[in-house]
């Protein structure tokens, strides 16, 4: 392939590859550890900590610009992730069926798995930085506009593959093999092979744009650190910064608690307060139907925001984000077994989240505007990631203390926090309108 490789050869696979490790590390790990008997508190705590690299990636993103090329970083990180997934698959612990059933599998059993997931998380976050930078360097501005929808589509397909297809495969293998650890080992090995094939493909097809070269403008690590400190200081001197940080950290509080315990709730036996769904059914209900509803909600949210503007969008979108959480109070209280009713409740929640999340993302862009727009937006997304990580770390312990029904009522109480920060936030009335 030459320097002008057709973007259709590599953009779909690059953004599919960007999504797969993210969903394996942050979503599949929750289902896997839950099914292998890790206690809810520890499971939620350690899987939430895996999110940390996406919180702090602005700290090292400038250095990806001056060390090697974006193409080199993409391929290097894909090789690291391929190797890590193979090692996870081959080294997965094998707790006994009795330990799994009792939900008392020690976290120490999974320490090597967690370390490998941690390595994968840092590699994936670094890959995100390099891939997004490479996209801008390898394409002309007109091409960037054309392919922005394509990259988003294939990232969503990675979500369906990761949270849907792989979970269905694992569930079917659990039934066929009668061995939960072996089923997940095979599933992760399949993931590793697919990811390795994509990596080999990228070594062949990724172009070598002239713009993706070593920096020769005298930029040094010391200079980058100095510039980063300056952008950091100017960010925290922005007008209404405290209100903005509260909004960034707390707007999604109910969903941050709910999403961490959603899959365990769907999977746990009815005797433990869950719905007792099979793993493959959860892959269909949450990983496929839920993701589709989330996507539709996001699209409609974007259309609505462009017509209403950010300020008028805030309240309807805040309500869309919070009120559908009631569907889980209903599911926990009545524990219905009708799969269509359960799917409808999950779809309603995810649609509301997708619709309501639009106002949040638009606010991040609004608040980032100014001299250091790109750097400030990167810091905003770090707080966005932190807003999901911190509640997730304690969600399991709260659920263990309250039980599922009271936990979801607690989530509804947290909706008042969303209302509070929405009341406080300051927005230009004309921002975001066509």
N, C-alpha and C positions, 0 to 999 in steps of 0.2 A: 504493500500500500504506500502511496506517496503522501506528500505533505498536504494535499488537498482531498483527502479521503472524504467521500460522501458522508455527511453527518448521520444519515440513516443507518450506516453500518455500525456506529458506536454510541450514539446518544441513548437509544432505547436500552441497550445492555448496561451502559455506565450507570444510569439512574435506577435500573432494576438492581444492579449490584450495590448501589448506595443504600437501598432500602432493606435488602435481605438481612445483613448483619444487625441493623438497628432493631428490626422486629424479632429476630432470634434472641438477642441479648435482653431486650426490654419487655417483650411480651410472651414469647414461647417459653422463656425461662420460668416465668410465673406458673404456667400450666405444668411444666415438667417437674419443678420442685414440689408443687402441690400434689401431683399424682404420685410422687416418690416418697411422700410422707413427711416432708419438712414442716414443722409447726408454722402456723399462719404468721405469727409475730416475726420470727426469724426470716421466713420466706419474703414477706413484704419489706423488711428492713434491708436485706442483702440485695434483693433485686432492684430496689430503689437506689441503692448506692452505685449500682452499675450504670446509672444515669449520669453520674458525676462528670465523666469526660465531656459530655455535651454541654454541661454547665460551665466548665472552665476552659473550653477550647479557644476562646478569644485570647487566652494568655500565651498560647504558642502559635496561633494562626499567622502572625507576622513573619515568623521564622520559616514557615513553609514557602514564603515568597523569595527568600534569599539563599536557602540551602537547596541545591539540586534544582530540578524542574518539576512542574506540576505533574507531567506525565510519569516521571520517576516516582513521585510520591504515590500516585494512584496505583501503579503496578506493585510497588514495594508493600503498600498497605494491603492490597488484595492477596499477595503471597502470604503475608503474616496471618491474615484472617483465615485463608484456606487451611494453613497448617494448624492454626488454633482449633478450628472446628473439627479437623481430623482427630486431634489429640483429645478433645472433649468427647467425641464419639467413642473412641477406643478406651478412654480411661474413666468412663462414667461408673460411679459406684453401684453396688448391687445389694441394697438393703433387702432383708427378708420380707415376704408377703405380710407377716405378722406386724413387723415394724411399720411397713407402709400403711396397713389398715389402721393402726393405732395413731398414726400421725405424729410419731415421736422420733423420726429419723434425725440423728444428730447432725448439726451443721458441719461439724468436723469431717464427716464423711464426704462432704461436697467441697472441701476447701480447694482442691486442685481444679475442680470444675469452675469454681468461682474465680480463681486466679486467671484461668484461660479465658473466661468470659470478660474479665476485667481487661486483659490484654486486647481482646477483640474489640471492646468498647473504645479504648484509646485509639486503636488502629482505624476503627470505623469513623470516629469523630475527625481524625486527621484526614481520612479519605474524603469526607464531606467537604472539608476546606479546599483540598486540592481539586476535587471534581468540579466544584462550583467556579473556582478560579480558571480551570482549564477550559470550561465551557465558554467563558468570556474571551479567552485568548485564542481559541481555535475557531471561533465563529465570528463572522462580520456582524455588526449591529442588526442588520435586517434579518439575518439568519437566526440571531438570538431571539428575536420577537416571534419568528415562525415556529421555533422549536420549544418555546417555553411551555406550551401546552403538552407537547410530546413528552418532555422530561417529567412533568407532573403526572401524566397518565401512567407512565411506566413505574414511577415511584409508588403510585396507588396499586398497580398490579403486583408490585413486590410486597405490599401490605397484605393483599388478598392471598398471595402465595405463602407468605410467612405465617400469617395468623389464621389462614383458612386451610389451604391445601396441605401444608406440612402437619398441621394439627389433626386434620382428618386422617392422613397417612399414619400418624402416631397412634391415633385411636383405633384404627382398623388393625394395626399390628398388635396393639395391646390385647385385642380379642383373639386374634389368630394365634399369637405366640403364648398367650397366657403369662407373659413376663413383662411387666411395665418397664424396668430398666433396659432390657434388651430392645424393646420396641422403640424407646427414645434413642438408644444408641444407633440403631439402624436408620432412624429418621434423620438424625444429625449427620450421619455418614453420607446419606443421600444429599443433604444440603451441602456438605463439604465438597462432594464430587461436582455438583452443579456449579458451585462457586469457583472451583478450580478450573473447570472448563471455560467459564466466563473470563477468568484471569488469563488463561492461555489465548483466548480470542482477542483480548485487549492488547496483548503483547504484539499481535499481528496487525490489528486494524486501527489502533489509536494513532492519529496523525502526529506529526512532529512540527507544529507551527513555529515559525520563526520567532514569534512573540514569546514563546515558552522557552526562554533561555536564561542562563545565569545572569544575575543582576550585575551590570557594569556601571552603575551610576554612583558608585561610592557609598552606597547604603551599607551600614554595618549593623551588627547585633546591638552594639551600644546605642547607635542612633535610633534604632527601632524601639528599644526599651525607653529611651528618652521621649520619643514621640507618643508611645503608648501611655506613659505616665501623664503627658499633657492632655491627651484625649480623655483619659480616665478622670482627671481633675475637672475638665470642662463639662463632662457628663454630670458629675455630682454638683455642679454649680448651676445647672439648668433651673429655670423657673418652675416652681411647684414640684421639685424633685421628690420630696417625701410622699406627697399624694400619688405621684406617678409610680413610685416603687411599691406602695401599698396596693395600688391597682394591679400592677404586674404580678405581684406575689399572691394576691388574694381573690382576684376575680374568678379564677377557676377552682377555688378551694373545694366546693362540693364534688366536682367531677374528679379532682385529684384523689380524693378519698375513695370515691366510688369505683373508678376505673381499676384501681389496684386490687380490689376485692371482688370485682365483677366475675372474672373467670372462676376463682375458687368457689364463689356462691353457686354458679351454674353447675359446677362439677360435684360439690359435696353432697353426700347422701341426704335424703329428706329428714332422716333421724337427727342429723347435725344442723338442720335448719336450711340446707341448700335445696337445689332442685333435682339433684341426682341425674343430670344429663351425662351421656357418654362423651368421651373426649372428642370423637369425630363429630358428634352433634354440636358441640361447642364450637368446633372449627367452622361448621356451616353457619350456626346462628350468629356468633359474634364475629368470626374472622371473615365471613363472606357477606351475609345480609347486613350486619352491623357496619362493616366498612363501606358497603354500597350506600347505606343511608347517610353515613357520615359525609361521604363525597357529595351526594345530592344536596345535603344541608349546606355544605360549604359553597357550592356553586350558586344556590339560590341566595345565600347570605351575601355573596359578592355582588349579585345583581341588585339586591335590595339596598346594600350600602351605597352603591353608585348612584342610586336614585334619591335616597334619603339624606346622604351625608353621614359622617361619623356620629355627630351629636344626636341626631334623631334616631340613629340605629341603636344607640347604647341600651335604651330601656327594653325595646322588644327583644333584642338579642340577649340581654341579661336574663330576661324571663324565659327565653327559649333554652338557655343554658341550665337554668335551675329547676323549673317546674317539672320537666320530664323525669327528674330523679324520683318523683313520686311513684313512677311505675315500678321501681325496685322495692319500695315499701309495700306495694300491693303484692308483688311476687313473693316477697319474704313472708308476708302475713298469711297468704292463702296457699302458697306452694302449688300452683296449678301444674298439671302435667301435659296440657295441650301445647304441642310444639309451636303451633301457629300463634297462639296467644303469647307465649314466651318470646317468640321471634318478633312479634309486633311491639312488645314492650322494649326489647333491646333496640330495635330499629328506631322507635320513638326517641329514646334517650340519645342515641348516636346522631340522629338527625338534628335534634335540638342542640347538641354539643357542636356539630359542624356549623350550624347556622349562627349560634351564639359566639363561636370562636372567631368569626369574621371581624366583629367589632374589636376584639382584643388585638388581632394582628394589625388591623388598620390603625389602632392607637399606637402600637409600637413604631410603625412607620411615621406617624404624626409626631411623636415625641422625639424621634431620632433626627428630624429635619434640622438642618443647620450646617455649620462649617465642617464638622466631622461626621457627616451623615452615615457613612458605611461603618465606621468604627463604633459609633453610638448605637446603631442598629444591632451590631454584634453583641454589645453589652446588654441591650434589651432582651435579645434572645437567650442570653445566659440567665437572666432573671426569669424568663419564661420557663426555661428548663428547671430552674430551682423551685419554681412554684409547683411543679409536679413531683419533684424528688422529695422535698421535705415532708409533705403530708403522707406520701406513700410509705415513708420509712416507719411511721407510727400506725398506719392504717390497720395492719395485722394485729397489733397488740390491742387496739381499741375494739376490733371485731371479736377477739378472743374474750375480752372482758364483758362485752355487751350482748353478743349473739347477733345473728344477721338482721332480724327485724329491728331491734333497737339501734343497730349500727346504721341502717339506712334512714331511720328517723333522725339520728344524729347528723347524717349527711344533709337532710332537709333543713335542720337548724342552721347548718353552715351556709345555707343559701342566704341567710340574713346578712352574712359578711359580704357576699357578692352585691347585695342591694346597697349596703353601706358604702363600699368603695365606688360603686357606680354613682351614688349621690355626690361623693366628694370630688370626683375627677373633673378637671377643667379642659374643655375642648372648644376650638374655634367652630362656631355654628355652621360655617360654610365649607369646612374641610371635608374632602372626600366626595363632594357632589360633582356630577358631570358639569 
